[in-house]
């Protein structure tokens, strides 16, 4: 709870108790003391009015949860102040009927004022709830957009990775073809080498036979 509000509240309670005590003892006092008390009660009621306005401003500046609690308490203080003012009217009015009529009129105006204040308070709270709902919707929309952007980014990354994999697969396929071609070249070379070996062997065999034949003829 606000310390400022509590300070105003203590001051109001002291004024209210002082006014109530003097009003209750008013009829038993003498004429001179009555005039003095009426003047003091009038000043106290004016000060109480100022404190009520200060408490109202302080309560409306706080967080919604605390504000609602303090405004409910403030309505009780306003009702109490209204009763003190009615009693002051009664004490200062020379005609009891006139005082009663004024009391009824002031009561109706006070009720209308309280009803209007309650309506304004409910309207303010409704506007605050609407604003909070709008903020939540805006935040949800922002989160949805961020999620959508993240999803698009992920899809783009996956597409790039797919392209990279396809290119890698093409390169691997090209390497396989090169390996196959190399195998074929090696096989051809191997066959040629084998054939050349047989040819060289045959030539060497013929030469050996010719040499042997020449040597035999000379002998």
N, C-alpha and C positions, 0 to 999 in steps of 0.2 A: 504494500500500500504506500501511497505517496506521503512523505513526511510533511510536505506543504499542506496537503489536504487535512492531515491529522492536526496540524497547528490551527488551521481555520476552524476545524471541528471543535477543538477544546475551547477556543474563544467563543464560539457560538453557544456551546452548552453552558458556559459560565453566564453569558448574557441572558439566555433563556431562563436559567434558574433564578437569576436576580430579578428579572421582570415578573416571573411567576410568584416569587415571594412577596414582592411589593404589591402586586395585584390582589393577592389573597389577604394581605393585611391592610388594604386600602380603606375599607369601610370602618375599621377600628381606629384610624388615625385622625388627627385634628385637621382643621381647614388649611392651616399653613403647611403642614407636612404633606397634605394631599397635593397641593400645588407643586411642591418641590418634587414629589414622587412622579407626578404626571410629566413634569419636564424631564426627569431622569429616564422614565420609561420611554418617552418619545425618542430621546437620544439613543437609548439602547436598541430600540426597534430599528432605527435608521442604520446603526452599526451592524445589526443582525442582517438587514437587507444586503448590505455591502458584502458581508461574509458569505451569504448564500450565493451571491453572484460570483464571488471569487472561487468558492468550492465548485460551482457549476463549470466554470472555465477550466479549472485544474482537472476535474474529473474527465472532461471531454478531450483533454490533451493526452490521456493515458492509453494504454493498450486496451483492446476491446473487452477482454475478460475482466480486468480490474475496473474499467470504466462502467460496465453494466452494474457491478456490485455497488460502486460509489454513487451512481445515479439513483439506484433504488434507495440507498440510505438518504440521499439528498431530498428525495420526494417526501420522506418522513419529516425531515427538518423544515421543508417548505410548509407542510401541513401544520406542524407545530407553530411556526411563525404566523401562519394565518389565524390560528386560534388565539395567539397572544395579541394580534392586532384587533381581533374581534372584541376581546376583553378590554383592550384599551379604548376602543370606540364606545363600549358600554359605559366605561368609567367616565369618559369625557362628555357623554351625551346627556343633556338635561331631560329629554323626553324618552321614556322607555320604549314607546311604540315606534318612534322614529329610529331609535337605536336598533330595534328588532328588524325593522324594514331594511335598514342599511346593512345589518348583519346578513339577512337573507340575500340581498343583492350582491354583497361582497362574496358570500359563499358560492353563489352561482357563477360569479366571475372567476373565483379561484378554481372552482371545479372545471370551468371551461379552459382556464389557463393550464391546469394540470393535464386535462385531456389533450390539449393542443401540444403540450410539452411531450406527453407520452407518444403522440402520433409522430412528432418530429424525431423523437428518439428511435421509434420503430422504423421510421423511414430511413434514418441515418444508418441504423444497423443493417437494414435490407440493402441499401446502397453499398455498404462495406462488404456484405456477403457477395453481392453481384460483382463488385470489383475483384474480390478474392477469387471468385469462380472464373472471371475473365482472365486473371493472371494465371490461374492453373491451366486454363485452356490454351493460353498463349505459350506457356511453358511446355505443355504436352505437344503442341504443334511444333515448337522449336526442337523438342526431342525427336519427334517423328521425322522432321526434315533432316536432322543430323543422322538419324538411323538410315534414312533413305540415301543420303550422300555416302555414308559408310558402305551400304550395300552396293551402290554403283561402283565405288572405288574397289571393293572386293571383286566384283564381276569383271572389272577392267583388268585387275591383276591376274585373275584366273584366265581371262582371254589371252593376255600376254604370255602366261606360262604355257597355255595350250599351243600358241604359235611357236614358242621356243621348243617345246617337246616335238612338234611336227617337224620343225627344221632339223632338230637333232636326229629324229627318225630318218629323214631324208639323207642326212649326212652318213648315218650308219648304213643305210641301204647302199649308198654310193661306195662306202668302204667295202661292204660285202661283195659288190660287183668287181671292185678292183682286186680283191683277194682271189675271187674266182678266176679272173683273167690271169693273175699271176700264177695260180695253180696250173692253168692250161699251158701257159708259156713254159713253166718249169717241166711239165710233163712232156711237152714237145722237145725241149732241149734234152731231157733225159733219154727220150727215144733216139734222138739224133746222135747223142754221145754213144749209146749202145751200138747203133748201127755203124758209127765210125770205128768203134772198137773192133767189130767183126771185120770190117774192111781192112783196117791196119793189120789185124792178126792174119788175115788171108794173104795180104801182100808179103808180110814177113815169112809166112810159111812157104810161099812160092819162091821167094829169094833164097831161102835156106835150101830148098830142093834144087834150085838151079846151081847154087854153089857146090852142093854135094855132087851133082851130076858132072860139073866141070872138073872137079878134083878127081872124080872117078875116071873120066876120060883121059886125063893127063897121066894118071898112073898106068 
